[in-house]
Amino acid sequence: MNSNLILLFVIIYFFALLYISYRVSKNADNQSFFIGNRKSKWWLVAFGMIGTSLSGVTFISVPGTVGKLTGTEYVFGGFEYYMMVIGFFLGYFIVAFVLLPLYYKMNLTSIYTYLGKRFNVEAHKTGSIFFLISRSIGATARLFLVINVLQIFLLDQINVPFWLTTFVILLMIVLYTYEGGVKTIVVTDTLQTTFMLLSLVVCIIFILTQLDMSFTEGYNKIAEYNYTHLMNFDKNSSTYFLKTLIGGMFITIGMTGLDQEMMQKNISVDNLTNSKKNMLTFAVTLLIVNFAFLFLGGLLYLYAMQNGAVYGEGVFGFVNEAGQIDNIMGDDIFPALSLQGIFPGFIAIIFIIGLISALFPSADGALTSLTSSFCVDLLKINDNQKISEKQKKKTRITVHLIFTLIFFLLIMIFKWINDKSIVYLIMNIAGYTYGPLLGLFAFGIFTKRNISIKYTIISVALIAPLVTYLINELFIIYTDYKIGVELIVLNGLLTFIGLWLVSNKKKKRD
């Protein structure tokens, strides 16, 4: 497929986003940027959140997990990942019926304001800082994976340097988010989610047609290769089904319910009832969409085998001129089939559009929420009555650009490291950075104890991840048990215990 033609479609796609952004962000102010003036339609938010939640990593990695070998620390095999998705589903109910009512009752712009009102300024800033670190690293890791795919399979062919690719993509995101913020991305994410899901459906239909199979026949054929097994019953494995189920539930609570990016869109809905509708509709839809991605993954392996791919010692791919197998198992299978001439040209275009449609919703939301959290939680521009709206807007735009620069630098660092496992490492790090948030919010909601000694909250929030890391290392050295996604639960529990030890009973008012 001609690289210039694919780039043309990407440019057209971007200008469509820019036009929509221009139309939507007219008369936008700081409250439009932060919470969309609380006028977002719940069904738009629910649909757009699919793209934000899945991201480019899901678009590439989830289909690839179907054929990955089991027995290693970070990977799934077959449909094992779906047990985590079911855990996500359960977690969304807790977010909808425990956290959302709290946020709406307190009329929050930043969810970390709760920590300040429940405890003190230190808790407020601690929560915000952990979010800033978590989302900055996580968002740029996801961006790096997608940009690297575009670079390797497309832009290297026309000699575009990696730094320029990164710069242009970040510039695109800044141009359509810096003015309208949440007000804009609620609409643009809806468009992008539509393109991503259309790409998913078209690819499934195309492969089934090429294999001359119905949906049921395709599923049964995948099952013959044991690609549909759902549960891992090895208790020592990091993907043991109970671990992934429970871990998935707490990951949702931490990375959705306690994450400013995800909650920023939810609290932009006009009332609590509609926000709950948004969350539960989103939860059900995510079950269907993730199953479709896993089904696509099985079809990708079937299609590759029909077109000459073979198994080797721990690898799966096509035999090259030297008689060796070029491995396309895992993250490489979807882009390799789409962009190396195995699929026809129109599928290559659909893949690229689907990929960037998955990329932008996670990146634009991250950049907007980081800007909002820094301005509201740390700079407190909403509370400062001495500066004008014009000055507040100037500050917000400056912060937005600074975070864009930070994104650029982090992506270049990931490129310098140049290790695909960095994405799995970053996901593991999320267990360390979101764990303290989980512990802080749980302690605030489920106890009535106070913390009065200065710096104790930040100390506990720093010590708990360190102890979690040491425990994880001891398990690796001395046992066969592998700590998986339940890492966030352990970290949150240690934070909760630490806060209990340094707290005191809340005094009754006279």
C-alpha positions in Angstrom: 0.0 0.0 0.0 1.3 3.4 -0.9 2.5 5.2 2.2 1.7 8.7 0.8 -1.9 7.7 0.2 -2.3 6.4 3.8 -0.8 9.7 5.1 -3.3 11.6 2.9 -6.2 9.8 4.7 -4.6 10.6 8.1 -4.3 14.3 7.2 -8.0 14.4 6.1 -9.0 12.7 9.3 -7.1 15.2 11.4 -8.6 18.3 9.7 -12.0 16.8 10.3 -11.2 16.7 14.0 -9.9 20.3 13.8 -13.0 21.5 12.2 -15.2 19.8 14.8 -13.1 21.3 17.5 -13.4 24.8 16.1 -17.2 24.5 15.9 -17.6 23.0 19.4 -15.2 25.2 21.3 -16.8 28.5 20.3 -17.3 30.7 23.4 -15.5 28.1 25.6 -14.2 29.3 29.0 -12.2 27.6 31.8 -15.2 25.7 33.0 -15.8 24.4 29.5 -12.2 23.2 29.5 -12.3 21.6 32.9 -15.9 20.0 33.1 -17.7 21.0 29.9 -19.9 23.4 31.9 -21.7 20.2 33.1 -23.7 20.1 29.9 -22.3 16.9 28.3 -24.9 14.3 27.1 -24.5 11.1 29.1 -24.8 8.9 26.0 -22.1 10.9 24.2 -19.7 10.5 27.2 -20.5 6.8 27.5 -19.7 6.2 23.8 -16.6 8.4 23.8 -15.2 6.7 26.9 -14.9 3.4 25.0 -12.1 5.0 22.9 -10.5 6.6 26.0 -10.5 3.3 27.9 -9.3 1.0 25.2 -6.6 3.2 23.6 -4.1 2.2 20.9 -2.6 -0.4 23.2 -5.9 -2.3 23.2 -6.3 -1.9 19.5 -2.9 -3.6 18.9 -2.2 -5.7 22.0 -5.6 -7.3 22.9 -5.9 -9.2 19.6 -2.2 -10.2 20.0 -2.7 -11.7 23.5 -4.9 -14.5 22.0 -1.9 -16.3 20.5 0.8 -15.4 23.0 2.5 -18.2 24.9 1.4 -18.6 28.6 3.8 -19.1 31.5 5.4 -15.6 31.5 4.8 -12.8 33.8 3.0 -10.2 31.7 1.1 -12.1 29.0 -2.2 -13.9 28.5 -3.1 -16.8 26.3 -6.4 -17.4 24.5 -9.3 -15.4 26.0 -7.8 -15.3 29.5 -7.7 -11.5 29.3 -11.5 -11.5 29.3 -11.5 -12.5 33.0 -9.9 -9.1 33.7 -12.6 -7.5 31.5 -15.3 -9.1 33.7 -13.4 -7.7 36.7 -13.5 -4.2 35.0 -17.3 -4.7 34.6 -17.8 -5.3 38.3 -15.6 -2.3 39.2 -17.7 0.1 37.2 -20.7 -0.7 39.5 -18.6 0.4 42.5 -17.6 3.6 40.7 -21.2 4.3 39.7 -22.8 3.7 43.1 -20.0 4.7 45.5 -17.7 7.3 43.9 -20.0 9.2 41.5 -22.5 10.1 44.2 -19.7 11.5 46.3 -18.3 13.6 43.5 -21.7 15.0 42.6 -22.7 15.7 46.2 -19.5 17.8 46.6 -19.8 19.4 43.2 -16.2 18.7 42.4 -14.1 20.0 39.4 -11.1 17.9 40.5 -11.9 14.7 42.3 -8.8 15.2 44.5 -10.5 18.1 46.1 -12.4 15.5 48.1 -9.1 14.5 49.8 -8.5 18.1 50.8 -11.9 18.5 52.3 -11.8 15.1 54.0 -8.2 15.4 55.3 -6.1 18.5 54.5 -4.2 20.3 51.8 -1.4 17.7 52.0 -3.8 14.9 51.1 -5.2 17.0 48.2 -1.8 17.6 46.7 -0.6 14.1 47.3 -3.6 12.6 45.4 -3.1 15.1 42.5 0.7 14.4 42.3 0.2 10.7 42.2 -2.3 11.1 39.4 0.0 13.5 37.5 2.8 10.9 37.6 0.6 7.9 36.8 -1.2 9.5 33.9 1.9 11.1 32.4 3.8 7.9 32.3 0.8 5.7 31.3 -0.4 8.1 28.5 3.0 8.6 27.0 3.7 4.8 27.1 0.5 4.2 25.1 1.4 7.0 22.7 4.9 5.6 22.2 3.6 2.1 21.3 1.2 3.5 18.6 3.6 6.1 17.2 6.3 3.4 17.0 4.0 1.2 15.0 3.3 4.0 12.6 7.0 4.8 12.4 8.2 1.2 11.8 5.6 0.1 9.3 4.8 3.4 7.5 6.9 6.5 8.1 10.4 4.9 8.0 9.6 4.1 4.3 9.4 7.8 3.4 12.3 8.8 5.7 10.3 10.8 8.3 12.3 10.8 11.6 10.7 9.5 14.8 11.0 12.9 16.6 9.1 14.7 13.8 6.3 12.0 13.8 6.0 12.5 17.6 6.0 16.3 17.3 3.3 16.4 14.6 1.0 14.0 16.4 1.3 16.0 19.7 0.7 19.2 17.8 -2.5 17.8 16.3 -3.7 16.9 19.8 -2.8 20.4 21.2 -4.6 22.2 18.3 -7.9 20.6 18.9 -7.9 20.5 22.7 -6.2 23.6 24.0 -9.3 25.8 23.6 -12.3 23.7 24.4 -10.9 20.9 26.6 -13.5 18.5 27.9 -16.2 20.3 25.9 -14.4 19.4 22.7 -13.1 15.9 23.5 -16.5 14.6 24.5 -17.6 15.2 20.9 -14.3 14.3 19.1 -13.9 11.1 21.2 -17.4 10.1 20.0 -16.3 10.5 16.4 -13.0 8.6 17.0 -14.7 5.8 18.9 -17.0 5.4 15.9 -14.1 5.0 13.5 -12.3 2.6 15.8 -15.3 0.3 16.2 -16.0 0.5 12.5 -12.4 -0.6 11.8 -12.8 -3.5 14.2 -16.1 -4.7 12.6 -14.8 -4.3 9.0 -11.7 -6.3 9.8 -13.7 -9.1 11.4 -16.1 -9.3 8.4 -13.2 -9.2 5.9 -11.4 -12.1 7.5 -14.5 -14.2 8.0 -15.3 -13.6 4.3 -11.8 -14.6 3.2 -11.9 -17.7 5.4 -15.4 -18.5 4.0 -16.8 -18.8 7.6 -19.7 -17.6 9.5 -19.2 -16.1 13.0 -20.0 -19.4 14.7 -17.7 -21.4 12.3 -14.9 -18.8 13.0 -15.3 -19.2 16.7 -15.3 -23.0 16.6 -12.2 -22.9 14.4 -10.4 -20.6 16.9 -11.5 -23.0 19.7 -9.8 -25.9 17.9 -6.4 -24.1 18.4 -7.3 -23.6 22.1 -7.5 -19.9 21.5 -10.8 -19.4 23.3 -9.9 -20.9 26.7 -11.1 -18.4 29.4 -9.6 -19.4 32.7 -6.1 -20.1 33.9 -6.3 -22.4 36.9 -2.6 -22.2 37.9 -2.7 -20.5 41.3 0.9 -19.5 41.0 0.5 -17.8 37.6 0.2 -14.1 37.3 -2.9 -14.7 35.2 -4.7 -17.0 37.5 -8.4 -16.3 36.9 -9.3 -15.1 40.4 -6.3 -12.7 40.4 -7.3 -11.2 37.1 -11.0 -11.0 38.1 -10.3 -9.3 41.4 -7.4 -7.3 40.1 -9.4 -6.1 37.2 -12.1 -4.8 39.5 -9.7 -2.8 41.6 -7.9 -1.5 38.5 -11.2 -0.1 37.3 -11.8 1.6 40.7 -8.2 3.0 40.7 -7.7 3.8 37.0 -11.3 5.0 36.3 -13.0 6.0 39.6 -9.9 7.7 41.1 -8.5 9.0 37.8 -9.2 12.6 37.0 -9.1 12.0 33.2 -11.9 9.4 33.3 -14.0 11.1 36.0 -13.6 14.6 34.4 -15.8 13.4 31.6 -18.3 11.7 33.9 -18.8 14.8 36.1 -19.3 16.9 33.0 -22.7 15.2 32.6 -25.6 17.4 33.9 -26.7 15.2 36.8 -25.9 12.1 38.8 -28.6 9.9 37.4 -27.4 10.5 33.8 -23.8 10.0 34.9 -24.7 6.6 36.3 -26.5 5.7 33.1 -23.3 6.7 31.3 -21.1 4.5 33.5 -23.3 1.4 33.3 -23.9 1.7 29.6 -20.2 2.0 29.1 -19.5 -1.0 31.3 -21.8 -3.3 29.3 -20.5 -2.0 26.0 -16.9 -2.7 27.0 -17.8 -6.3 27.6 -18.9 -6.6 24.0 -16.1 -4.6 22.5 -13.3 -6.5 24.3 -14.8 -9.8 23.2 -14.8 -8.6 19.6 -11.1 -7.6 19.9 -10.3 -11.1 21.3 -12.3 -12.7 18.5 -10.5 -10.6 16.0 -7.2 -11.8 17.5 -8.1 -15.4 16.9 -9.1 -14.7 13.3 -5.8 -12.9 12.7 -3.9 -16.0 13.6 -6.2 -18.2 11.5 -5.8 -15.8 8.5 -2.0 -15.7 8.9 -1.8 -19.5 8.9 -3.9 -19.7 5.8 -1.5 -17.4 4.1 1.7 -19.3 5.0 2.5 -18.4 8.6 4.1 -21.2 10.6 4.9 -22.1 14.2 8.5 -22.4 15.4 10.2 -22.6 18.8 8.1 -20.0 20.7 7.5 -17.9 17.6 4.8 -17.5 15.0 5.3 -15.8 11.6 6.4 -16.0 8.0 9.6 -17.7 6.8 12.0 -15.1 5.4 14.6 -15.5 2.6 17.2 -16.9 5.1 14.8 -19.7 6.1 14.1 -18.2 9.5 10.7 -17.3 11.0 10.0 -13.5 11.4 8.0 -13.5 14.6 4.7 -11.6 14.4 3.2 -13.1 17.5 1.7 -10.6 20.0 1.6 -6.9 19.4 3.0 -7.2 15.8 0.4 -9.5 14.3 -2.3 -6.9 13.5 0.1 -4.2 12.1 2.2 -6.8 10.3 -0.8 -8.3 8.4 -2.3 -4.8 7.7 0.8 -3.0 6.6 3.1 -5.6 5.0 1.0 -6.5 2.1 -0.8 -9.6 3.6 -4.1 -7.7 3.8 -5.3 -5.7 0.7 -4.7 -1.9 0.6 -8.2 -0.8 1.8 -7.7 -2.8 5.0 -4.4 -1.0 5.6 -6.2 2.3 5.4 -8.9 1.0 7.8 -6.3 -0.3 10.2 -4.5 3.1 10.3 -7.7 5.1 10.8 -8.7 2.7 13.5 -5.3 2.9 15.2 -5.2 6.7 15.3 -8.8 6.7 16.3 -7.8 4.6 19.3 -4.7 6.7 19.9 -6.3 10.2 20.1 -9.0 9.6 22.7 -6.6 8.4 25.3 -4.0 11.0 24.5 -6.3 14.1 24.3 -8.1 13.1 27.5 -4.8 12.6 29.3 -3.4 16.0 28.3 -6.6 17.8 29.2 -7.0 16.1 32.6 -3.4 16.7 33.5 -3.8 20.3 32.7 -7.0 20.5 34.7 -5.5 18.7 37.7 -2.4 20.9 37.8 -4.3 24.1 37.5 -7.1 23.2 39.9 -5.3 21.1 42.5 -1.8 22.6 42.6 -2.2 26.2 41.2 -5.8 26.5 42.6 -6.7 29.0 39.8 -10.4 28.4 40.4 -10.1 29.6 44.0 -8.1 32.7 43.2 -10.5 35.6 42.9 -7.6 38.2 42.4 -6.8 37.1 38.8 -9.1 37.6 35.8 -10.6 34.9 33.6 -8.2 36.0 30.9 -5.2 35.5 33.1 -6.6 32.1 34.2 -7.0 31.1 30.6 -3.4 32.2 29.8 -2.1 30.1 32.8 -4.1 27.1 31.7 -2.8 27.3 28.1 0.8 27.6 29.4 0.3 24.5 31.6 -1.2 22.6 28.6 1.8 23.4 26.5 4.3 22.4 29.2 2.6 19.0 29.6 2.8 18.6 25.8 6.5 19.2 26.1 6.7 16.6 28.9 4.8 14.1 26.7 7.3 14.7 23.9 10.4 14.1 26.2 8.9 11.0 27.8 8.1 9.5 24.4 11.7 10.2 23.2 13.0 8.4 26.4 10.8 5.4 25.6 12.2 5.4 22.0 15.7 5.6 23.4 15.0 2.6 25.6 13.4 1.0 22.6 12.0 -2.0 24.4 8.4 -3.3 23.7 8.2 -4.7 27.2 8.3 -1.1 28.4 4.5 -1.0 27.9 3.9 -4.0 30.2 6.4 -2.5 32.7 4.4 0.8 32.7 1.1 -1.1 33.3 2.8 -2.8 36.2 4.0 0.6 37.5 0.3 1.7 37.5 -0.2 -0.8 40.3 2.4 1.2 42.4 1.1 4.7 41.5 -2.6 4.1 41.7 -2.4 2.0 44.9 -1.8 4.9 47.2 -4.9 6.7 45.6 -6.9 3.6 46.2 -5.8 3.5 49.9 -6.3 7.2 50.4 -9.9 7.3 49.1 -10.9 4.1 50.8 -9.6 5.4 54.1 -11.5 8.7 53.7 -14.8 7.0 52.7 -14.8 4.0 55.0 -13.4 5.5 58.2 -14.0 8.6 60.3 -10.5 9.0 61.5 -8.4 12.1 61.1 -4.7 12.7 60.3 -3.2 15.7 61.9 0.6 15.3 61.8 2.2 17.1 58.9 3.8 15.1 56.1 2.4 11.7 57.3 0.1 11.3 54.4 2.8 11.8 51.7 5.2 9.6 53.8 2.7 6.7 53.9 1.9 7.2 50.1 5.6 6.8 49.4 6.4 4.0 51.8 3.5 1.8 50.8 4.7 1.3 47.1 8.2 0.7 48.3 7.0 -2.1 50.7 4.8 -3.5 47.9 7.9 -3.7 45.6 9.9 -5.5 48.3 7.1 -8.0 48.9 6.9 -8.6 45.2 10.6 -9.2 44.9 10.6 -11.6 47.9 7.8 -13.6 46.3 9.8 -13.8 43.0 12.9 -15.0 44.9 11.5 -17.4 47.4 8.2 -18.7 46.0 6.7 -19.9 42.7 3.8 -17.5 43.2 3.6 -14.6 40.7 1.9 -11.4 41.8 -0.1 -10.1 38.9 -2.7 -7.4 38.6 -3.6 -7.8 42.3 -0.5 -5.6 43.0 -2.8 -2.6 43.1 -4.9 -4.3 45.9 -1.8 -5.0 48.0 -0.5 -1.5 47.5 -3.8 0.1 48.4 -4.2 -2.2 51.5 -0.7 -1.2 52.8 -1.6 2.5 52.3 -4.8 2.0 54.2 -3.0 0.2 57.1 -0.3 2.9 57.1 -2.9 5.7 57.3 -4.7 3.9 60.1 -1.5 3.7 62.1 -0.8 7.4 61.9 -4.4 8.6 62.3 -6.5 9.4 65.3 -10.2 9.2 66.1 -12.3 12.1 64.8 -13.3 14.4 67.6 -17.0 15.1 68.0 -18.0 18.8 67.8 -19.5 20.3 70.9 
